[in-house]
Amino acid sequence: MITGGWGCGVYNGDFTLKVAIQWIAATMAGKQIVICPFGRKEKLEETGLIKLLSDMRLDGAYRLLMVAGDLISKQGSKGSIADVMLKVVSKGKF
């Protein structure tokens, strides 16, 4: 499956969140996914999100996404969802 950044600003325009959701959905459907970042390739590579998700089991990726989303919504954590996910993993809180 080939996809890009859909949503026209949904999720505060957080492209990395869209990528995580699409990756989880494709994995659940048993499909490979190719992300077309349309000018955001370097930014996406810098986050390390693809590597992080690729190294995780599906249930772990989903739980990590929920933990990071909770930190952003309830505690006001700053940065993209990928930034928060990586912080959670690096601090050993997941």
HTML snippet that shows the backbone in 3Dmol.js (N, CA, C, O; Angstrom):
<script src="https://3Dmol.org/build/3Dmol-min.js"></script>
<div id="view" style="width:600px;height:400px;position:relative"></div>
<script>
const pdb = `
ATOM      1  N   MET A   1       0.849  -1.154   0.000  1.00  0.00           N
ATOM      2  CA  MET A   1       0.000   0.000   0.000  1.00  0.00           C
ATOM      3  C   MET A   1       0.907   1.233   0.000  1.00  0.00           C
ATOM      4  O   MET A   1       1.884   1.297   0.745  1.00  0.00           O
ATOM      5  N   ILE A   2       0.573   2.196  -0.835  1.00  0.00           N
ATOM      6  CA  ILE A   2       1.316   3.451  -0.913  1.00  0.00           C
ATOM      7  C   ILE A   2       0.410   4.569  -0.424  1.00  0.00           C
ATOM      8  O   ILE A   2      -0.747   4.667  -0.831  1.00  0.00           O
ATOM      9  N   THR A   3       0.944   5.409   0.452  1.00  0.00           N
ATOM     10  CA  THR A   3       0.134   6.473   1.035  1.00  0.00           C
ATOM     11  C   THR A   3       0.983   7.704   1.294  1.00  0.00           C
ATOM     12  O   THR A   3       2.213   7.644   1.293  1.00  0.00           O
ATOM     13  N   GLY A   4       0.318   8.796   1.510  1.00  0.00           N
ATOM     14  CA  GLY A   4       0.996  10.056   1.822  1.00  0.00           C
ATOM     15  C   GLY A   4       0.376  10.667   3.061  1.00  0.00           C
ATOM     16  O   GLY A   4      -0.316   9.990   3.822  1.00  0.00           O
ATOM     17  N   GLY A   5       0.626  11.943   3.257  1.00  0.00           N
ATOM     18  CA  GLY A   5       0.104  12.649   4.428  1.00  0.00           C
ATOM     19  C   GLY A   5      -1.297  13.167   4.178  1.00  0.00           C
ATOM     20  O   GLY A   5      -1.466  14.279   3.677  1.00  0.00           O
ATOM     21  N   TRP A   6      -2.286  12.394   4.513  1.00  0.00           N
ATOM     22  CA  TRP A   6      -3.681  12.785   4.324  1.00  0.00           C
ATOM     23  C   TRP A   6      -4.155  13.567   5.529  1.00  0.00           C
ATOM     24  O   TRP A   6      -3.525  13.514   6.586  1.00  0.00           O
ATOM     25  N   GLY A   7      -5.228  14.278   5.397  1.00  0.00           N
ATOM     26  CA  GLY A   7      -5.854  14.879   6.556  1.00  0.00           C
ATOM     27  C   GLY A   7      -6.042  16.372   6.560  1.00  0.00           C
ATOM     28  O   GLY A   7      -6.792  16.878   7.394  1.00  0.00           O
ATOM     29  N   CYS A   8      -5.402  17.106   5.672  1.00  0.00           N
ATOM     30  CA  CYS A   8      -5.608  18.568   5.578  1.00  0.00           C
ATOM     31  C   CYS A   8      -5.531  19.266   6.934  1.00  0.00           C
ATOM     32  O   CYS A   8      -6.368  20.118   7.234  1.00  0.00           O
ATOM     33  N   GLY A   9      -4.554  18.922   7.746  1.00  0.00           N
ATOM     34  CA  GLY A   9      -4.363  19.599   9.020  1.00  0.00           C
ATOM     35  C   GLY A   9      -4.957  18.888  10.224  1.00  0.00           C
ATOM     36  O   GLY A   9      -4.797  19.352  11.353  1.00  0.00           O
ATOM     37  N   VAL A  10      -5.638  17.772  10.004  1.00  0.00           N
ATOM     38  CA  VAL A  10      -6.184  17.025  11.130  1.00  0.00           C
ATOM     39  C   VAL A  10      -5.035  16.592  12.052  1.00  0.00           C
ATOM     40  O   VAL A  10      -3.905  16.441  11.588  1.00  0.00           O
ATOM     41  N   TYR A  11      -5.296  16.396  13.304  1.00  0.00           N
ATOM     42  CA  TYR A  11      -4.295  16.053  14.330  1.00  0.00           C
ATOM     43  C   TYR A  11      -3.242  17.148  14.433  1.00  0.00           C
ATOM     44  O   TYR A  11      -2.055  16.865  14.594  1.00  0.00           O
ATOM     45  N   ASN A  12      -3.684  18.400  14.339  1.00  0.00           N
ATOM     46  CA  ASN A  12      -2.781  19.558  14.404  1.00  0.00           C
ATOM     47  C   ASN A  12      -1.690  19.508  13.345  1.00  0.00           C
ATOM     48  O   ASN A  12      -0.615  20.080  13.525  1.00  0.00           O
ATOM     49  N   GLY A  13      -1.964  18.827  12.247  1.00  0.00           N
ATOM     50  CA  GLY A  13      -1.000  18.743  11.151  1.00  0.00           C
ATOM     51  C   GLY A  13       0.226  17.912  11.462  1.00  0.00           C
ATOM     52  O   GLY A  13       1.234  18.036  10.766  1.00  0.00           O
ATOM     53  N   ASP A  14       0.181  17.074  12.476  1.00  0.00           N
ATOM     54  CA  ASP A  14       1.329  16.248  12.879  1.00  0.00           C
ATOM     55  C   ASP A  14       1.466  15.074  11.903  1.00  0.00           C
ATOM     56  O   ASP A  14       0.794  14.052  12.037  1.00  0.00           O
ATOM     57  N   PHE A  15       2.343  15.245  10.931  1.00  0.00           N
ATOM     58  CA  PHE A  15       2.554  14.222   9.914  1.00  0.00           C
ATOM     59  C   PHE A  15       3.008  12.904  10.527  1.00  0.00           C
ATOM     60  O   PHE A  15       2.619  11.835  10.056  1.00  0.00           O
ATOM     61  N   THR A  16       3.828  12.970  11.573  1.00  0.00           N
ATOM     62  CA  THR A  16       4.321  11.732  12.183  1.00  0.00           C
ATOM     63  C   THR A  16       3.201  10.946  12.846  1.00  0.00           C
ATOM     64  O   THR A  16       3.251   9.717  12.887  1.00  0.00           O
ATOM     65  N   LEU A  17       2.195  11.634  13.366  1.00  0.00           N
ATOM     66  CA  LEU A  17       1.037  10.936  13.931  1.00  0.00           C
ATOM     67  C   LEU A  17       0.278  10.211  12.834  1.00  0.00           C
ATOM     68  O   LEU A  17      -0.148   9.070  13.017  1.00  0.00           O
ATOM     69  N   LYS A  18       0.109  10.865  11.702  1.00  0.00           N
ATOM     70  CA  LYS A  18      -0.585  10.236  10.573  1.00  0.00           C
ATOM     71  C   LYS A  18       0.176   8.997  10.103  1.00  0.00           C
ATOM     72  O   LYS A  18      -0.425   7.969   9.789  1.00  0.00           O
ATOM     73  N   VAL A  19       1.500   9.106  10.060  1.00  0.00           N
ATOM     74  CA  VAL A  19       2.324   7.962   9.659  1.00  0.00           C
ATOM     75  C   VAL A  19       2.139   6.802  10.640  1.00  0.00           C
ATOM     76  O   VAL A  19       1.970   5.657  10.219  1.00  0.00           O
ATOM     77  N   ALA A  20       2.170   7.088  11.935  1.00  0.00           N
ATOM     78  CA  ALA A  20       2.004   6.032  12.944  1.00  0.00           C
ATOM     79  C   ALA A  20       0.645   5.359  12.811  1.00  0.00           C
ATOM     80  O   ALA A  20       0.556   4.133  12.873  1.00  0.00           O
ATOM     81  N   ILE A  21      -0.406   6.136  12.632  1.00  0.00           N
ATOM     82  CA  ILE A  21      -1.749   5.565  12.479  1.00  0.00           C
ATOM     83  C   ILE A  21      -1.831   4.701  11.222  1.00  0.00           C
ATOM     84  O   ILE A  21      -2.380   3.600  11.253  1.00  0.00           O
ATOM     85  N   GLN A  22      -1.286   5.203  10.122  1.00  0.00           N
ATOM     86  CA  GLN A  22      -1.317   4.445   8.870  1.00  0.00           C
ATOM     87  C   GLN A  22      -0.497   3.169   8.979  1.00  0.00           C
ATOM     88  O   GLN A  22      -0.896   2.128   8.457  1.00  0.00           O
ATOM     89  N   TRP A  23       0.656   3.240   9.660  1.00  0.00           N
ATOM     90  CA  TRP A  23       1.498   2.054   9.819  1.00  0.00           C
ATOM     91  C   TRP A  23       0.753   0.993  10.631  1.00  0.00           C
ATOM     92  O   TRP A  23       0.755  -0.184  10.272  1.00  0.00           O
ATOM     93  N   ILE A  24       0.125   1.412  11.713  1.00  0.00           N
ATOM     94  CA  ILE A  24      -0.627   0.466  12.547  1.00  0.00           C
ATOM     95  C   ILE A  24      -1.772  -0.156  11.752  1.00  0.00           C
ATOM     96  O   ILE A  24      -1.976  -1.368  11.810  1.00  0.00           O
ATOM     97  N   ALA A  25      -2.520   0.662  11.009  1.00  0.00           N
ATOM     98  CA  ALA A  25      -3.645   0.153  10.220  1.00  0.00           C
ATOM     99  C   ALA A  25      -3.173  -0.828   9.145  1.00  0.00           C
ATOM    100  O   ALA A  25      -3.789  -1.876   8.951  1.00  0.00           O
ATOM    101  N   ALA A  26      -2.093  -0.497   8.453  1.00  0.00           N
ATOM    102  CA  ALA A  26      -1.574  -1.393   7.414  1.00  0.00           C
ATOM    103  C   ALA A  26      -1.099  -2.705   8.022  1.00  0.00           C
ATOM    104  O   ALA A  26      -1.346  -3.775   7.465  1.00  0.00           O
ATOM    105  N   THR A  27      -0.422  -2.628   9.152  1.00  0.00           N
ATOM    106  CA  THR A  27       0.059  -3.827   9.824  1.00  0.00           C
ATOM    107  C   THR A  27      -1.109  -4.710  10.257  1.00  0.00           C
ATOM    108  O   THR A  27      -1.059  -5.930  10.100  1.00  0.00           O
ATOM    109  N   MET A  28      -2.155  -4.098  10.800  1.00  0.00           N
ATOM    110  CA  MET A  28      -3.342  -4.867  11.201  1.00  0.00           C
ATOM    111  C   MET A  28      -3.976  -5.571  10.004  1.00  0.00           C
ATOM    112  O   MET A  28      -4.514  -6.670  10.135  1.00  0.00           O
ATOM    113  N   ALA A  29      -3.907  -4.927   8.830  1.00  0.00           N
ATOM    114  CA  ALA A  29      -4.490  -5.504   7.615  1.00  0.00           C
ATOM    115  C   ALA A  29      -3.538  -6.482   6.934  1.00  0.00           C
ATOM    116  O   ALA A  29      -3.879  -7.079   5.913  1.00  0.00           O
ATOM    117  N   GLY A  30      -2.344  -6.646   7.501  1.00  0.00           N
ATOM    118  CA  GLY A  30      -1.370  -7.560   6.926  1.00  0.00           C
ATOM    119  C   GLY A  30      -0.742  -7.032   5.643  1.00  0.00           C
ATOM    120  O   GLY A  30      -0.341  -7.815   4.781  1.00  0.00           O
ATOM    121  N   LYS A  31      -0.654  -5.716   5.510  1.00  0.00           N
ATOM    122  CA  LYS A  31      -0.133  -5.089   4.293  1.00  0.00           C
ATOM    123  C   LYS A  31       1.184  -4.385   4.568  1.00  0.00           C
ATOM    124  O   LYS A  31       1.421  -3.896   5.672  1.00  0.00           O
ATOM    125  N   GLN A  32       2.033  -4.338   3.559  1.00  0.00           N
ATOM    126  CA  GLN A  32       3.238  -3.520   3.592  1.00  0.00           C
ATOM    127  C   GLN A  32       2.809  -2.085   3.314  1.00  0.00           C
ATOM    128  O   GLN A  32       1.804  -1.869   2.637  1.00  0.00           O
ATOM    129  N   ILE A  33       3.539  -1.112   3.815  1.00  0.00           N
ATOM    130  CA  ILE A  33       3.189   0.279   3.581  1.00  0.00           C
ATOM    131  C   ILE A  33       4.418   1.044   3.079  1.00  0.00           C
ATOM    132  O   ILE A  33       5.533   0.854   3.564  1.00  0.00           O
ATOM    133  N   VAL A  34       4.181   1.898   2.110  1.00  0.00           N
ATOM    134  CA  VAL A  34       5.204   2.800   1.594  1.00  0.00           C
ATOM    135  C   VAL A  34       4.680   4.205   1.833  1.00  0.00           C
ATOM    136  O   VAL A  34       3.616   4.573   1.335  1.00  0.00           O
ATOM    137  N   ILE A  35       5.431   4.990   2.599  1.00  0.00           N
ATOM    138  CA  ILE A  35       5.030   6.361   2.911  1.00  0.00           C
ATOM    139  C   ILE A  35       5.677   7.297   1.889  1.00  0.00           C
ATOM    140  O   ILE A  35       6.890   7.253   1.681  1.00  0.00           O
ATOM    141  N   CYS A  36       4.877   8.127   1.266  1.00  0.00           N
ATOM    142  CA  CYS A  36       5.372   9.169   0.352  1.00  0.00           C
ATOM    143  C   CYS A  36       5.269  10.494   1.096  1.00  0.00           C
ATOM    144  O   CYS A  36       4.190  11.084   1.158  1.00  0.00           O
ATOM    145  N   PRO A  37       6.371  10.968   1.659  1.00  0.00           N
ATOM    146  CA  PRO A  37       6.300  12.144   2.529  1.00  0.00           C
ATOM    147  C   PRO A  37       6.198  13.491   1.809  1.00  0.00           C
ATOM    148  O   PRO A  37       6.022  14.518   2.465  1.00  0.00           O
ATOM    149  N   PHE A  38       6.304  13.513   0.490  1.00  0.00           N
ATOM    150  CA  PHE A  38       6.108  14.733  -0.289  1.00  0.00           C
ATOM    151  C   PHE A  38       6.787  15.951   0.330  1.00  0.00           C
ATOM    152  O   PHE A  38       6.124  16.850   0.847  1.00  0.00           O
ATOM    153  N   GLY A  39       8.106  15.967   0.270  1.00  0.00           N
ATOM    154  CA  GLY A  39       8.877  17.093   0.777  1.00  0.00           C
ATOM    155  C   GLY A  39       9.208  17.033   2.252  1.00  0.00           C
ATOM    156  O   GLY A  39       9.840  17.946   2.783  1.00  0.00           O
ATOM    157  N   ARG A  40       8.794  15.976   2.917  1.00  0.00           N
ATOM    158  CA  ARG A  40       9.067  15.858   4.354  1.00  0.00           C
ATOM    159  C   ARG A  40       9.915  14.642   4.672  1.00  0.00           C
ATOM    160  O   ARG A  40       9.944  14.186   5.815  1.00  0.00           O
ATOM    161  N   LYS A  41      10.607  14.109   3.668  1.00  0.00           N
ATOM    162  CA  LYS A  41      11.392  12.892   3.855  1.00  0.00           C
ATOM    163  C   LYS A  41      12.453  13.055   4.939  1.00  0.00           C
ATOM    164  O   LYS A  41      12.576  12.210   5.826  1.00  0.00           O
ATOM    165  N   GLU A  42      13.219  14.144   4.864  1.00  0.00           N
ATOM    166  CA  GLU A  42      14.281  14.360   5.846  1.00  0.00           C
ATOM    167  C   GLU A  42      13.705  14.481   7.251  1.00  0.00           C
ATOM    168  O   GLU A  42      14.241  13.915   8.204  1.00  0.00           O
ATOM    169  N   LYS A  43      12.622  15.216   7.369  1.00  0.00           N
ATOM    170  CA  LYS A  43      11.974  15.393   8.678  1.00  0.00           C
ATOM    171  C   LYS A  43      11.510  14.042   9.222  1.00  0.00           C
ATOM    172  O   LYS A  43      11.699  13.742  10.401  1.00  0.00           O
ATOM    173  N   LEU A  44      10.907  13.240   8.362  1.00  0.00           N
ATOM    174  CA  LEU A  44      10.433  11.928   8.792  1.00  0.00           C
ATOM    175  C   LEU A  44      11.605  11.035   9.191  1.00  0.00           C
ATOM    176  O   LEU A  44      11.528  10.320  10.190  1.00  0.00           O
ATOM    177  N   GLU A  45      12.680  11.072   8.423  1.00  0.00           N
ATOM    178  CA  GLU A  45      13.857  10.260   8.748  1.00  0.00           C
ATOM    179  C   GLU A  45      14.502  10.713  10.051  1.00  0.00           C
ATOM    180  O   GLU A  45      14.973   9.888  10.834  1.00  0.00           O
ATOM    181  N   GLU A  46      14.524  12.025  10.284  1.00  0.00           N
ATOM    182  CA  GLU A  46      15.119  12.573  11.511  1.00  0.00           C
ATOM    183  C   GLU A  46      14.408  12.075  12.766  1.00  0.00           C
ATOM    184  O   GLU A  46      15.041  11.878  13.804  1.00  0.00           O
ATOM    185  N   THR A  47      13.118  11.874  12.674  1.00  0.00           N
ATOM    186  CA  THR A  47      12.370  11.470  13.864  1.00  0.00           C
ATOM    187  C   THR A  47      12.723  10.075  14.334  1.00  0.00           C
ATOM    188  O   THR A  47      12.646   9.787  15.529  1.00  0.00           O
ATOM    189  N   GLY A  48      13.110   9.202  13.416  1.00  0.00           N
ATOM    190  CA  GLY A  48      13.385   7.817  13.779  1.00  0.00           C
ATOM    191  C   GLY A  48      12.117   6.999  13.973  1.00  0.00           C
ATOM    192  O   GLY A  48      12.174   5.868  14.456  1.00  0.00           O
ATOM    193  N   LEU A  49      10.973   7.565  13.600  1.00  0.00           N
ATOM    194  CA  LEU A  49       9.685   6.898  13.818  1.00  0.00           C
ATOM    195  C   LEU A  49       9.574   5.581  13.060  1.00  0.00           C
ATOM    196  O   LEU A  49       9.111   4.586  13.617  1.00  0.00           O
ATOM    197  N   ILE A  50       9.986   5.562  11.810  1.00  0.00           N
ATOM    198  CA  ILE A  50       9.864   4.342  11.005  1.00  0.00           C
ATOM    199  C   ILE A  50      10.680   3.217  11.618  1.00  0.00           C
ATOM    200  O   ILE A  50      10.207   2.085  11.717  1.00  0.00           O
ATOM    201  N   LYS A  51      11.894   3.520  12.028  1.00  0.00           N
ATOM    202  CA  LYS A  51      12.753   2.502  12.674  1.00  0.00           C
ATOM    203  C   LYS A  51      12.116   2.022  13.967  1.00  0.00           C
ATOM    204  O   LYS A  51      12.074   0.822  14.237  1.00  0.00           O
ATOM    205  N   LEU A  52      11.621   2.957  14.765  1.00  0.00           N
ATOM    206  CA  LEU A  52      10.986   2.602  16.030  1.00  0.00           C
ATOM    207  C   LEU A  52       9.799   1.663  15.802  1.00  0.00           C
ATOM    208  O   LEU A  52       9.692   0.619  16.445  1.00  0.00           O
ATOM    209  N   LEU A  53       8.920   2.040  14.890  1.00  0.00           N
ATOM    210  CA  LEU A  53       7.738   1.219  14.625  1.00  0.00           C
ATOM    211  C   LEU A  53       8.106  -0.129  14.029  1.00  0.00           C
ATOM    212  O   LEU A  53       7.501  -1.146  14.368  1.00  0.00           O
ATOM    213  N   SER A  54       9.091  -0.142  13.146  1.00  0.00           N
ATOM    214  CA  SER A  54       9.498  -1.388  12.491  1.00  0.00           C
ATOM    215  C   SER A  54      10.078  -2.393  13.474  1.00  0.00           C
ATOM    216  O   SER A  54       9.988  -3.602  13.259  1.00  0.00           O
ATOM    217  N   ASP A  55      10.671  -1.895  14.550  1.00  0.00           N
ATOM    218  CA  ASP A  55      11.291  -2.770  15.543  1.00  0.00           C
ATOM    219  C   ASP A  55      10.316  -3.248  16.622  1.00  0.00           C
ATOM    220  O   ASP A  55      10.678  -4.048  17.485  1.00  0.00           O
ATOM    221  N   MET A  56       9.072  -2.749  16.564  1.00  0.00           N
ATOM    222  CA  MET A  56       8.111  -3.081  17.613  1.00  0.00           C
ATOM    223  C   MET A  56       7.045  -4.052  17.113  1.00  0.00           C
ATOM    224  O   MET A  56       6.749  -4.125  15.920  1.00  0.00           O
ATOM    225  N   ARG A  57       6.488  -4.786  18.052  1.00  0.00           N
ATOM    226  CA  ARG A  57       5.292  -5.567  17.742  1.00  0.00           C
ATOM    227  C   ARG A  57       4.122  -4.603  17.626  1.00  0.00           C
ATOM    228  O   ARG A  57       4.168  -3.492  18.156  1.00  0.00           O
ATOM    229  N   LEU A  58       3.099  -5.020  16.949  1.00  0.00           N
ATOM    230  CA  LEU A  58       1.942  -4.163  16.703  1.00  0.00           C
ATOM    231  C   LEU A  58       1.292  -3.693  18.001  1.00  0.00           C
ATOM    232  O   LEU A  58       0.978  -2.510  18.136  1.00  0.00           O
ATOM    233  N   ASP A  59       1.087  -4.595  18.951  1.00  0.00           N
ATOM    234  CA  ASP A  59       0.436  -4.192  20.200  1.00  0.00           C
ATOM    235  C   ASP A  59       1.291  -3.185  20.969  1.00  0.00           C
ATOM    236  O   ASP A  59       0.760  -2.277  21.608  1.00  0.00           O
ATOM    237  N   GLY A  60       2.606  -3.344  20.909  1.00  0.00           N
ATOM    238  CA  GLY A  60       3.493  -2.398  21.568  1.00  0.00           C
ATOM    239  C   GLY A  60       3.454  -1.026  20.913  1.00  0.00           C
ATOM    240  O   GLY A  60       3.462  -0.004  21.599  1.00  0.00           O
ATOM    241  N   ALA A  61       3.412  -1.005  19.591  1.00  0.00           N
ATOM    242  CA  ALA A  61       3.342   0.268  18.869  1.00  0.00           C
ATOM    243  C   ALA A  61       2.043   0.995  19.202  1.00  0.00           C
ATOM    244  O   ALA A  61       2.040   2.210  19.397  1.00  0.00           O
ATOM    245  N   TYR A  62       0.956   0.259  19.265  1.00  0.00           N
ATOM    246  CA  TYR A  62      -0.336   0.873  19.593  1.00  0.00           C
ATOM    247  C   TYR A  62      -0.324   1.423  21.025  1.00  0.00           C
ATOM    248  O   TYR A  62      -0.759   2.550  21.262  1.00  0.00           O
ATOM    249  N   ARG A  63       0.173   0.628  21.974  1.00  0.00           N
ATOM    250  CA  ARG A  63       0.231   1.094  23.362  1.00  0.00           C
ATOM    251  C   ARG A  63       1.125   2.318  23.503  1.00  0.00           C
ATOM    252  O   ARG A  63       0.792   3.254  24.231  1.00  0.00           O
ATOM    253  N   LEU A  64       2.261   2.312  22.809  1.00  0.00           N
ATOM    254  CA  LEU A  64       3.167   3.458  22.854  1.00  0.00           C
ATOM    255  C   LEU A  64       2.492   4.703  22.282  1.00  0.00           C
ATOM    256  O   LEU A  64       2.642   5.794  22.830  1.00  0.00           O
ATOM    257  N   LEU A  65       1.763   4.550  21.203  1.00  0.00           N
ATOM    258  CA  LEU A  65       1.036   5.678  20.615  1.00  0.00           C
ATOM    259  C   LEU A  65       0.015   6.224  21.604  1.00  0.00           C
ATOM    260  O   LEU A  65      -0.146   7.439  21.719  1.00  0.00           O
ATOM    261  N   MET A  66      -0.671   5.348  22.313  1.00  0.00           N
ATOM    262  CA  MET A  66      -1.661   5.786  23.296  1.00  0.00           C
ATOM    263  C   MET A  66      -0.998   6.495  24.484  1.00  0.00           C
ATOM    264  O   MET A  66      -1.508   7.509  24.961  1.00  0.00           O
ATOM    265  N   VAL A  67       0.123   5.972  24.957  1.00  0.00           N
ATOM    266  CA  VAL A  67       0.844   6.605  26.066  1.00  0.00           C
ATOM    267  C   VAL A  67       1.321   7.993  25.654  1.00  0.00           C
ATOM    268  O   VAL A  67       1.164   8.953  26.408  1.00  0.00           O
ATOM    269  N   ALA A  68       1.900   8.102  24.466  1.00  0.00           N
ATOM    270  CA  ALA A  68       2.396   9.401  23.992  1.00  0.00           C
ATOM    271  C   ALA A  68       1.251  10.384  23.798  1.00  0.00           C
ATOM    272  O   ALA A  68       1.374  11.556  24.153  1.00  0.00           O
ATOM    273  N   GLY A  69       0.149   9.922  23.245  1.00  0.00           N
ATOM    274  CA  GLY A  69      -1.016  10.786  23.072  1.00  0.00           C
ATOM    275  C   GLY A  69      -1.549  11.280  24.398  1.00  0.00           C
ATOM    276  O   GLY A  69      -1.957  12.435  24.520  1.00  0.00           O
ATOM    277  N   ASP A  70      -1.546  10.411  25.389  1.00  0.00           N
ATOM    278  CA  ASP A  70      -1.996  10.784  26.730  1.00  0.00           C
ATOM    279  C   ASP A  70      -1.068  11.844  27.333  1.00  0.00           C
ATOM    280  O   ASP A  70      -1.536  12.795  27.960  1.00  0.00           O
ATOM    281  N   LEU A  71       0.232  11.681  27.146  1.00  0.00           N
ATOM    282  CA  LEU A  71       1.184  12.671  27.655  1.00  0.00           C
ATOM    283  C   LEU A  71       0.970  14.033  27.003  1.00  0.00           C
ATOM    284  O   LEU A  71       1.069  15.067  27.663  1.00  0.00           O
ATOM    285  N   ILE A  72       0.683  14.029  25.739  1.00  0.00           N
ATOM    286  CA  ILE A  72       0.455  15.289  25.026  1.00  0.00           C
ATOM    287  C   ILE A  72      -0.845  15.942  25.485  1.00  0.00           C
ATOM    288  O   ILE A  72      -0.881  17.145  25.746  1.00  0.00           O
ATOM    289  N   SER A  73      -1.903  15.158  25.582  1.00  0.00           N
ATOM    290  CA  SER A  73      -3.210  15.753  25.901  1.00  0.00           C
ATOM    291  C   SER A  73      -3.372  16.106  27.376  1.00  0.00           C
ATOM    292  O   SER A  73      -3.974  17.132  27.694  1.00  0.00           O
ATOM    293  N   LYS A  74      -2.859  15.296  28.270  1.00  0.00           N
ATOM    294  CA  LYS A  74      -3.080  15.535  29.694  1.00  0.00           C
ATOM    295  C   LYS A  74      -1.960  16.316  30.368  1.00  0.00           C
ATOM    296  O   LYS A  74      -2.204  17.055  31.321  1.00  0.00           O
ATOM    297  N   GLN A  75      -0.743  16.158  29.882  1.00  0.00           N
ATOM    298  CA  GLN A  75       0.382  16.803  30.539  1.00  0.00           C
ATOM    299  C   GLN A  75       0.992  17.921  29.708  1.00  0.00           C
ATOM    300  O   GLN A  75       1.934  18.584  30.143  1.00  0.00           O
ATOM    301  N   GLY A  76       0.457  18.126  28.520  1.00  0.00           N
ATOM    302  CA  GLY A  76       0.944  19.213  27.691  1.00  0.00           C
ATOM    303  C   GLY A  76       2.346  19.028  27.147  1.00  0.00           C
ATOM    304  O   GLY A  76       3.042  20.008  26.879  1.00  0.00           O
ATOM    305  N   SER A  77       2.773  17.770  26.977  1.00  0.00           N
ATOM    306  CA  SER A  77       4.091  17.522  26.402  1.00  0.00           C
ATOM    307  C   SER A  77       4.170  18.198  25.039  1.00  0.00           C
ATOM    308  O   SER A  77       3.194  18.221  24.289  1.00  0.00           O
ATOM    309  N   LYS A  78       5.334  18.745  24.731  1.00  0.00           N
ATOM    310  CA  LYS A  78       5.535  19.472  23.480  1.00  0.00           C
ATOM    311  C   LYS A  78       6.256  18.601  22.464  1.00  0.00           C
ATOM    312  O   LYS A  78       6.947  17.647  22.818  1.00  0.00           O
ATOM    313  N   GLY A  79       6.082  18.945  21.202  1.00  0.00           N
ATOM    314  CA  GLY A  79       6.746  18.231  20.113  1.00  0.00           C
ATOM    315  C   GLY A  79       5.767  17.363  19.361  1.00  0.00           C
ATOM    316  O   GLY A  79       4.589  17.277  19.708  1.00  0.00           O
ATOM    317  N   SER A  80       6.270  16.726  18.333  1.00  0.00           N
ATOM    318  CA  SER A  80       5.433  15.829  17.549  1.00  0.00           C
ATOM    319  C   SER A  80       5.186  14.544  18.329  1.00  0.00           C
ATOM    320  O   SER A  80       5.851  14.276  19.329  1.00  0.00           O
ATOM    321  N   ILE A  81       4.244  13.770  17.874  1.00  0.00           N
ATOM    322  CA  ILE A  81       3.962  12.483  18.527  1.00  0.00           C
ATOM    323  C   ILE A  81       5.208  11.598  18.474  1.00  0.00           C
ATOM    324  O   ILE A  81       5.485  10.855  19.416  1.00  0.00           O
ATOM    325  N   ALA A  82       5.962  11.676  17.369  1.00  0.00           N
ATOM    326  CA  ALA A  82       7.184  10.879  17.255  1.00  0.00           C
ATOM    327  C   ALA A  82       8.190  11.289  18.316  1.00  0.00           C
ATOM    328  O   ALA A  82       8.827  10.435  18.933  1.00  0.00           O
ATOM    329  N   ASP A  83       8.339  12.596  18.534  1.00  0.00           N
ATOM    330  CA  ASP A  83       9.258  13.075  19.570  1.00  0.00           C
ATOM    331  C   ASP A  83       8.882  12.513  20.930  1.00  0.00           C
ATOM    332  O   ASP A  83       9.744  12.041  21.671  1.00  0.00           O
ATOM    333  N   VAL A  84       7.597  12.563  21.261  1.00  0.00           N
ATOM    334  CA  VAL A  84       7.130  12.093  22.565  1.00  0.00           C
ATOM    335  C   VAL A  84       7.283  10.580  22.671  1.00  0.00           C
ATOM    336  O   VAL A  84       7.688  10.073  23.717  1.00  0.00           O
ATOM    337  N   MET A  85       6.962   9.847  21.592  1.00  0.00           N
ATOM    338  CA  MET A  85       7.121   8.388  21.603  1.00  0.00           C
ATOM    339  C   MET A  85       8.578   8.009  21.864  1.00  0.00           C
ATOM    340  O   MET A  85       8.863   7.124  22.670  1.00  0.00           O
ATOM    341  N   LEU A  86       9.488   8.684  21.177  1.00  0.00           N
ATOM    342  CA  LEU A  86      10.915   8.386  21.349  1.00  0.00           C
ATOM    343  C   LEU A  86      11.399   8.728  22.751  1.00  0.00           C
ATOM    344  O   LEU A  86      12.227   8.007  23.310  1.00  0.00           O
ATOM    345  N   LYS A  87      10.898   9.813  23.326  1.00  0.00           N
ATOM    346  CA  LYS A  87      11.256  10.169  24.705  1.00  0.00           C
ATOM    347  C   LYS A  87      10.788   9.106  25.686  1.00  0.00           C
ATOM    348  O   LYS A  87      11.522   8.730  26.600  1.00  0.00           O
ATOM    349  N   VAL A  88       9.562   8.621  25.494  1.00  0.00           N
ATOM    350  CA  VAL A  88       9.022   7.586  26.383  1.00  0.00           C
ATOM    351  C   VAL A  88       9.906   6.348  26.323  1.00  0.00           C
ATOM    352  O   VAL A  88      10.255   5.781  27.359  1.00  0.00           O
ATOM    353  N   VAL A  89      10.266   5.930  25.120  1.00  0.00           N
ATOM    354  CA  VAL A  89      11.096   4.737  24.966  1.00  0.00           C
ATOM    355  C   VAL A  89      12.490   4.965  25.535  1.00  0.00           C
ATOM    356  O   VAL A  89      13.035   4.087  26.204  1.00  0.00           O
ATOM    357  N   SER A  90      13.072   6.129  25.280  1.00  0.00           N
ATOM    358  CA  SER A  90      14.444   6.395  25.749  1.00  0.00           C
ATOM    359  C   SER A  90      14.536   6.496  27.268  1.00  0.00           C
ATOM    360  O   SER A  90      15.576   6.189  27.851  1.00  0.00           O
ATOM    361  N   LYS A  91      13.450   6.926  27.910  1.00  0.00           N
ATOM    362  CA  LYS A  91      13.448   7.037  29.365  1.00  0.00           C
ATOM    363  C   LYS A  91      13.097   5.723  30.048  1.00  0.00           C
ATOM    364  O   LYS A  91      13.046   5.643  31.275  1.00  0.00           O
ATOM    365  N   GLY A  92      12.853   4.684  29.234  1.00  0.00           N
ATOM    366  CA  GLY A  92      12.542   3.381  29.784  1.00  0.00           C
ATOM    367  C   GLY A  92      11.184   3.308  30.461  1.00  0.00           C
ATOM    368  O   GLY A  92      10.939   2.422  31.279  1.00  0.00           O
ATOM    369  N   LYS A  93      10.298   4.245  30.118  1.00  0.00           N
ATOM    370  CA  LYS A  93       8.967   4.262  30.727  1.00  0.00           C
ATOM    371  C   LYS A  93       7.981   3.407  29.951  1.00  0.00           C
ATOM    372  O   LYS A  93       6.779   3.423  30.213  1.00  0.00           O
ATOM    373  N   PHE A  94       8.505   2.671  29.003  1.00  0.00           N
ATOM    374  CA  PHE A  94       7.620   1.840  28.197  1.00  0.00           C
ATOM    375  C   PHE A  94       8.229   0.494  28.002  1.00  0.00           C
ATOM    376  O   PHE A  94       7.637  -0.363  27.346  1.00  0.00           O
TER     377      PHE A  94
END
`;
const viewer = $3Dmol.createViewer("view");
viewer.addModel(pdb, "pdb");
viewer.setStyle({}, {cartoon: {color: "spectrum"}});
viewer.zoomTo();
viewer.render();
</script>
